[in-house]
Amino acid sequence: MLSTRLLYIMKILILGAGKMGTFLTDVLCIQHEVALFDTDPKRLRFVFNTFRMTEYNEIRDFEPELVINCVTLKYTIDAFENVLPFLPKSCIISDIASVKTGLQEYYENTGMRYVSTHPMFGPTFATLDNLSTQSAIIISESDHMGKAFFKDLYSSLRLKIFEYSFEEHDETIAYSLSIPFASTLVFASVMIPQEAPGTTFKRHMDIAKALLGEDDYLLTEILFNPHTHNQVEKIRAELKILMEIIDDKDTERMQAFLKMVRKNIE
C-alpha cells in the first residue's frame, strides 16, 4: 500500500525562475516532483532536487499535472500560450499574478482546468521563513481540486487565506497595493539628499528603495489596475484638504484631521 505522503505527490511545472518561481520551487520540491522552466539557463543554476528545463519539448516529456505560472506579469498569458501545446489536457494551469484583469476570459477560452491565486507577499519585503503575518488570495471561480492544492500549500506556509472573485481581487489589490505604491512613489519623486535624515525619513526611504527594487512591469501593472484611479483620486482629495489646513494654519482642523487618521489605523 502506498504511504499517505506518496498519494499526494504531484508532477508540478513552474514557469519562470525569478524570485517567486524559485521560492515556490524550494517549497514544493521536498514533497512533489517539480520541474522549473526558464529560457535563460543561468537562472536555473541554484535550484536543487528539481528538473531544470529550457526547451518546450522537455515539458511534453515531463507531463505535468499542475503548471504554476510565475513569469513577469506582462508575459503571463504569453507564457501560457507557449506551453499549452506541450501540456496534457488533464493538466491544471495556474497563475500567481497580482492583477487578474483579462485572465478569467483567457482561462475560459483555453477550455482547461485552472486555478488563480495571489500570495500577498513579495520576496523583497517578506521574511520568507516566517510568513504567519502574510496573506494569500484564492480566486473563487477556480477549479475545486486546484483550490484544494493551494489551500494546503498556503496553509503549510501559515498564510492567512481569503477567497475572492476575480473582480473582488482586483478591487482589493487597488486598495491594498496601489495606494501604498502610489504614495511611496510620490514620496521618492521629491527626494533630495539629506545630510541629517530623521528616523521617519529613513523608514520611508527604506520602503521606497525596497519597492523600487521590484520589477518595473510588476509596479506598472499594479498601478494600471482598472480600479487604481479611484484609489489614487482619494489620495489627491485628502492631500488637497491637508494643503488647505497647512496654508490656513488651522489648528482645529489639523487636530480633527489627525483624529480621523488615527481612527483609520486603529
DOBA-590200 format. One line per field, with one value per residue (C-alpha): residue number from 0; residue in one letter; chain; x, y, z. Coordinates in nm, 2 decimals, padded with zeros to 4 digits. Layout:
<atoms>
marmar = c(NUM / ...) $
vexro = c(A / ...) $
guro = c(A / ...) $
xx = c(X / ...) $
yy = c(Y / ...) $
zz = c(Z / ...) $
</atoms>
This chain:
<atoms>
marmar = c(0 / 1 / 2 / 3 / 4 / 5 / 6 / 7 / 8 / 9 / 10 / 11 / 12 / 13 / 14 / 15 / 16 / 17 / 18 / 19 / 20 / 21 / 22 / 23 / 24 / 25 / 26 / 27 / 28 / 29 / 30 / 31 / 32 / 33 / 34 / 35 / 36 / 37 / 38 / 39 / 40 / 41 / 42 / 43 / 44 / 45 / 46 / 47 / 48 / 49 / 50 / 51 / 52 / 53 / 54 / 55 / 56 / 57 / 58 / 59 / 60 / 61 / 62 / 63 / 64 / 65 / 66 / 67 / 68 / 69 / 70 / 71 / 72 / 73 / 74 / 75 / 76 / 77 / 78 / 79 / 80 / 81 / 82 / 83 / 84 / 85 / 86 / 87 / 88 / 89 / 90 / 91 / 92 / 93 / 94 / 95 / 96 / 97 / 98 / 99 / 100 / 101 / 102 / 103 / 104 / 105 / 106 / 107 / 108 / 109 / 110 / 111 / 112 / 113 / 114 / 115 / 116 / 117 / 118 / 119 / 120 / 121 / 122 / 123 / 124 / 125 / 126 / 127 / 128 / 129 / 130 / 131 / 132 / 133 / 134 / 135 / 136 / 137 / 138 / 139 / 140 / 141 / 142 / 143 / 144 / 145 / 146 / 147 / 148 / 149 / 150 / 151 / 152 / 153 / 154 / 155 / 156 / 157 / 158 / 159 / 160 / 161 / 162 / 163 / 164 / 165 / 166 / 167 / 168 / 169 / 170 / 171 / 172 / 173 / 174 / 175 / 176 / 177 / 178 / 179 / 180 / 181 / 182 / 183 / 184 / 185 / 186 / 187 / 188 / 189 / 190 / 191 / 192 / 193 / 194 / 195 / 196 / 197 / 198 / 199 / 200 / 201 / 202 / 203 / 204 / 205 / 206 / 207 / 208 / 209 / 210 / 211 / 212 / 213 / 214 / 215 / 216 / 217 / 218 / 219 / 220 / 221 / 222 / 223 / 224 / 225 / 226 / 227 / 228 / 229 / 230 / 231 / 232 / 233 / 234 / 235 / 236 / 237 / 238 / 239 / 240 / 241 / 242 / 243 / 244 / 245 / 246 / 247 / 248 / 249 / 250 / 251 / 252 / 253 / 254 / 255 / 256 / 257 / 258 / 259 / 260 / 261 / 262 / 263 / 264 / 265) $
vexro = c(M / L / S / T / R / L / L / Y / I / M / K / I / L / I / L / G / A / G / K / M / G / T / F / L / T / D / V / L / C / I / Q / H / E / V / A / L / F / D / T / D / P / K / R / L / R / F / V / F / N / T / F / R / M / T / E / Y / N / E / I / R / D / F / E / P / E / L / V / I / N / C / V / T / L / K / Y / T / I / D / A / F / E / N / V / L / P / F / L / P / K / S / C / I / I / S / D / I / A / S / V / K / T / G / L / Q / E / Y / Y / E / N / T / G / M / R / Y / V / S / T / H / P / M / F / G / P / T / F / A / T / L / D / N / L / S / T / Q / S / A / I / I / I / S / E / S / D / H / M / G / K / A / F / F / K / D / L / Y / S / S / L / R / L / K / I / F / E / Y / S / F / E / E / H / D / E / T / I / A / Y / S / L / S / I / P / F / A / S / T / L / V / F / A / S / V / M / I / P / Q / E / A / P / G / T / T / F / K / R / H / M / D / I / A / K / A / L / L / G / E / D / D / Y / L / L / T / E / I / L / F / N / P / H / T / H / N / Q / V / E / K / I / R / A / E / L / K / I / L / M / E / I / I / D / D / K / D / T / E / R / M / Q / A / F / L / K / M / V / R / K / N / I / E) $
guro = c(A / A / A / A / A / A / A / A / A / A / A / A / A / A / A / A / A / A / A / A / A / A / A / A / A / A / A / A / A / A / A / A / A / A / A / A / A / A / A / A / A / A / A / A / A / A / A / A / A / A / A / A / A / A / A / A / A / A / A / A / A / A / A / A / A / A / A / A / A / A / A / A / A / A / A / A / A / A / A / A / A / A / A / A / A / A / A / A / A / A / A / A / A / A / A / A / A / A / A / A / A / A / A / A / A / A / A / A / A / A / A / A / A / A / A / A / A / A / A / A / A / A / A / A / A / A / A / A / A / A / A / A / A / A / A / A / A / A / A / A / A / A / A / A / A / A / A / A / A / A / A / A / A / A / A / A / A / A / A / A / A / A / A / A / A / A / A / A / A / A / A / A / A / A / A / A / A / A / A / A / A / A / A / A / A / A / A / A / A / A / A / A / A / A / A / A / A / A / A / A / A / A / A / A / A / A / A / A / A / A / A / A / A / A / A / A / A / A / A / A / A / A / A / A / A / A / A / A / A / A / A / A / A / A / A / A / A / A / A / A / A / A / A / A / A / A / A / A / A / A / A / A / A / A / A / A / A / A / A / A / A / A / A / A / A / A) $
xx = c(00.00 / 00.12 / 00.20 / -00.02 / 00.27 / 00.30 / -00.07 / -00.02 / 00.29 / 00.22 / 00.42 / 00.44 / 00.59 / 00.69 / 00.73 / 00.99 / 01.30 / 01.25 / 01.21 / 00.87 / 00.94 / 01.25 / 01.08 / 00.79 / 01.03 / 01.22 / 00.89 / 00.73 / 01.03 / 01.06 / 00.72 / 00.65 / 00.82 / 00.90 / 01.04 / 01.14 / 01.13 / 01.32 / 01.45 / 01.77 / 01.97 / 02.18 / 01.87 / 01.84 / 02.19 / 02.10 / 01.78 / 01.80 / 01.60 / 01.43 / 01.43 / 01.57 / 01.42 / 01.49 / 01.32 / 00.95 / 00.98 / 01.11 / 00.77 / 00.59 / 00.80 / 00.75 / 00.37 / 00.29 / -00.03 / -00.01 / 00.15 / 00.23 / 00.30 / 00.54 / 00.68 / 00.67 / 00.31 / 00.34 / 00.42 / 00.18 / -00.05 / 00.24 / 00.40 / 00.08 / 00.04 / 00.40 / 00.35 / -00.02 / 00.07 / 00.30 / 00.06 / -00.17 / -00.53 / -00.59 / -00.33 / -00.44 / -00.29 / -00.25 / -00.10 / 00.00 / -00.05 / -00.10 / -00.36 / -00.62 / -00.76 / -00.83 / -00.72 / -01.07 / -01.16 / -00.83 / -00.87 / -01.22 / -01.11 / -00.84 / -01.10 / -00.86 / -00.90 / -00.74 / -00.67 / -00.57 / -00.42 / -00.22 / 00.03 / 00.02 / 00.38 / 00.70 / 01.04 / 01.17 / 00.97 / 00.86 / 01.07 / 01.03 / 01.10 / 00.81 / 00.50 / 00.25 / 00.17 / 00.12 / -00.19 / -00.29 / -00.60 / -00.75 / -00.99 / -01.34 / -01.41 / -01.11 / -01.12 / -01.21 / -00.90 / -00.67 / -00.81 / -00.76 / -00.40 / -00.32 / -00.52 / -00.29 / 00.02 / -00.06 / -00.18 / 00.16 / 00.33 / 00.10 / -00.05 / -00.40 / -00.62 / -00.90 / -01.13 / -01.24 / -01.38 / -01.16 / -01.34 / -01.31 / -00.94 / -00.86 / -01.07 / -00.88 / -00.54 / -00.62 / -00.67 / -00.40 / -00.12 / -00.20 / -00.24 / 00.09 / 00.27 / 00.15 / 00.22 / 00.57 / 00.65 / 00.53 / 00.75 / 01.05 / 00.99 / 01.06 / 01.36 / 01.68 / 02.00 / 01.97 / 02.27 / 02.09 / 01.78 / 01.53 / 01.41 / 01.07 / 01.25 / 01.49 / 01.20 / 01.01 / 01.33 / 01.39 / 01.04 / 01.09 / 01.42 / 01.27 / 00.97 / 01.18 / 01.38 / 01.07 / 01.03 / 00.92 / 00.65 / 00.50 / 00.48 / 00.33 / 00.07 / -00.04 / -00.08 / -00.26 / -00.52 / -00.85 / -00.95 / -00.64 / -00.76 / -01.04 / -00.80 / -00.53 / -00.81 / -00.88 / -00.52 / -00.54 / -00.86 / -00.71 / -00.39 / -00.59 / -00.76 / -00.43 / -00.28 / -00.57 / -00.52 / -00.15 / -00.19 / -00.46 / -00.26 / -00.59 / -00.50 / -00.86 / -00.89 / -00.55 / -00.64 / -00.97 / -00.77 / -00.52 / -00.80 / -00.96 / -00.63 / -00.56 / -00.91 / -00.85 / -00.53 / -00.66) $
yy = c(00.00 / 00.35 / 00.58 / 00.88 / 01.11 / 00.93 / 00.97 / 01.35 / 01.36 / 01.57 / 01.65 / 02.03 / 02.26 / 02.61 / 02.87 / 03.14 / 03.12 / 03.46 / 03.53 / 03.37 / 03.09 / 02.98 / 03.03 / 02.80 / 02.55 / 02.53 / 02.49 / 02.23 / 02.01 / 01.84 / 01.67 / 01.68 / 01.61 / 01.96 / 02.10 / 02.46 / 02.61 / 02.92 / 03.02 / 03.15 / 02.85 / 03.08 / 03.14 / 02.77 / 02.73 / 02.73 / 02.52 / 02.17 / 01.85 / 01.99 / 01.91 / 02.21 / 02.28 / 02.53 / 02.35 / 02.32 / 01.95 / 01.87 / 01.99 / 01.73 / 01.45 / 01.56 / 01.55 / 01.79 / 01.77 / 02.13 / 02.44 / 02.74 / 03.04 / 03.27 / 03.48 / 03.86 / 03.98 / 04.14 / 03.80 / 03.58 / 03.50 / 03.47 / 03.21 / 03.01 / 03.03 / 02.90 / 02.59 / 02.49 / 02.28 / 02.07 / 02.01 / 01.71 / 01.81 / 01.70 / 01.95 / 02.23 / 02.56 / 02.84 / 03.18 / 03.40 / 03.73 / 04.04 / 04.18 / 03.94 / 04.17 / 03.96 / 03.63 / 03.49 / 03.53 / 03.38 / 03.07 / 03.01 / 03.02 / 02.76 / 02.50 / 02.38 / 02.35 / 02.64 / 02.80 / 03.16 / 03.27 / 03.56 / 03.52 / 03.87 / 03.90 / 03.96 / 03.81 / 04.17 / 04.26 / 03.94 / 03.73 / 03.40 / 03.17 / 03.33 / 03.42 / 03.39 / 03.76 / 03.74 / 03.66 / 03.48 / 03.51 / 03.22 / 03.31 / 03.16 / 03.07 / 02.83 / 02.46 / 02.28 / 02.05 / 02.34 / 02.54 / 02.25 / 02.22 / 02.59 / 02.59 / 02.31 / 02.49 / 02.83 / 02.67 / 02.50 / 02.84 / 02.97 / 03.23 / 03.38 / 03.26 / 03.46 / 03.36 / 03.64 / 03.65 / 03.79 / 04.12 / 04.14 / 04.05 / 04.35 / 04.58 / 04.47 / 04.50 / 04.85 / 04.94 / 04.74 / 04.78 / 05.08 / 05.32 / 05.25 / 05.21 / 05.54 / 05.72 / 05.58 / 05.67 / 06.03 / 06.05 / 05.92 / 06.15 / 06.46 / 06.34 / 06.53 / 06.41 / 06.46 / 06.51 / 06.45 / 06.24 / 06.17 / 05.83 / 05.87 / 05.98 / 05.68 / 05.44 / 05.59 / 05.58 / 05.21 / 05.13 / 05.33 / 05.15 / 04.81 / 04.90 / 05.03 / 04.70 / 04.53 / 04.45 / 04.76 / 04.56 / 04.45 / 04.81 / 04.92 / 04.66 / 04.71 / 05.08 / 05.02 / 04.81 / 04.95 / 05.02 / 05.22 / 05.55 / 05.58 / 05.50 / 05.75 / 06.01 / 05.96 / 06.04 / 06.36 / 06.47 / 06.42 / 06.58 / 06.89 / 06.91 / 06.88 / 07.15 / 07.38 / 07.31 / 07.39 / 07.70 / 07.83 / 07.72 / 07.59 / 07.41 / 07.30 / 07.14 / 06.98 / 06.82 / 06.69 / 06.56 / 06.38 / 06.23 / 06.09 / 05.94 / 05.78 / 05.63 / 05.49 / 05.30 / 05.17) $
zz = c(00.00 / -00.09 / 00.20 / 00.27 / 00.16 / -00.18 / -00.25 / -00.26 / -00.48 / -00.80 / -01.11 / -01.10 / -01.36 / -01.25 / -01.52 / -01.45 / -01.23 / -01.07 / -00.70 / -00.66 / -00.91 / -00.72 / -00.38 / -00.48 / -00.63 / -00.30 / -00.11 / -00.33 / -00.44 / -00.10 / -00.13 / -00.51 / -00.84 / -00.96 / -01.28 / -01.32 / -01.67 / -01.79 / -02.13 / -01.96 / -01.82 / -01.60 / -01.38 / -01.31 / -01.16 / -00.79 / -00.77 / -00.61 / -00.62 / -00.93 / -01.30 / -01.49 / -01.83 / -02.11 / -02.40 / -02.45 / -02.56 / -02.22 / -02.08 / -02.30 / -02.17 / -01.81 / -01.84 / -01.56 / -01.36 / -01.25 / -01.40 / -01.18 / -01.40 / -01.21 / -01.50 / -01.50 / -01.50 / -01.85 / -02.00 / -01.80 / -02.10 / -02.34 / -02.12 / -02.11 / -02.49 / -02.53 / -02.31 / -02.37 / -02.68 / -02.47 / -02.18 / -02.12 / -02.15 / -01.79 / -01.66 / -01.43 / -01.52 / -01.26 / -01.21 / -00.91 / -01.09 / -00.87 / -01.12 / -01.27 / -01.55 / -01.86 / -01.70 / -01.64 / -02.01 / -02.11 / -01.89 / -02.01 / -02.37 / -02.31 / -02.21 / -01.94 / -01.57 / -01.39 / -01.05 / -00.99 / -00.67 / -00.53 / -00.25 / -00.10 / -00.02 / -00.22 / -00.16 / -00.14 / 00.17 / 00.34 / 00.57 / 00.38 / 00.68 / 00.88 / 00.67 / 00.95 / 00.92 / 00.54 / 00.34 / 00.01 / -00.21 / -00.39 / -00.68 / -00.62 / -00.98 / -00.98 / -01.02 / -00.70 / -00.70 / -00.78 / -00.49 / -00.26 / -00.36 / -00.30 / 00.03 / 00.15 / 00.02 / 00.17 / 00.50 / 00.52 / 00.49 / 00.77 / 00.54 / 00.61 / 00.32 / 00.16 / -00.13 / -00.37 / -00.72 / -01.00 / -00.97 / -00.59 / -00.61 / -00.84 / -00.63 / -00.31 / -00.48 / -00.59 / -00.23 / -00.06 / -00.31 / -00.54 / -00.25 / -00.08 / -00.41 / -00.54 / -00.20 / -00.19 / -00.55 / -00.49 / -00.17 / -00.36 / -00.66 / -00.45 / -00.26 / -00.23 / -00.05 / 00.33 / 00.55 / 00.87 / 00.79 / 01.07 / 01.17 / 00.99 / 00.67 / 00.69 / 00.73 / 00.43 / 00.23 / 00.31 / 00.19 / -00.13 / -00.20 / -00.15 / -00.36 / -00.65 / -00.63 / -00.76 / -01.13 / -01.33 / -01.51 / -01.18 / -01.05 / -01.37 / -01.40 / -01.04 / -01.09 / -01.43 / -01.24 / -01.37 / -01.01 / -00.92 / -01.05 / -00.79 / -00.51 / -00.62 / -00.66 / -00.29 / -00.21 / -00.42 / -00.24 / 00.10 / 00.01 / -00.11 / 00.23 / 00.41 / 00.19 / 00.28 / 00.65 / 00.62 / 00.42 / 00.67 / 00.97 / 01.10 / 01.43 / 01.49 / 01.15 / 01.18 / 01.51 / 01.36 / 01.06 / 01.28 / 01.49 / 01.17 / 01.06 / 01.39 / 01.39 / 01.04 / 01.15 / 01.48) $
</atoms>
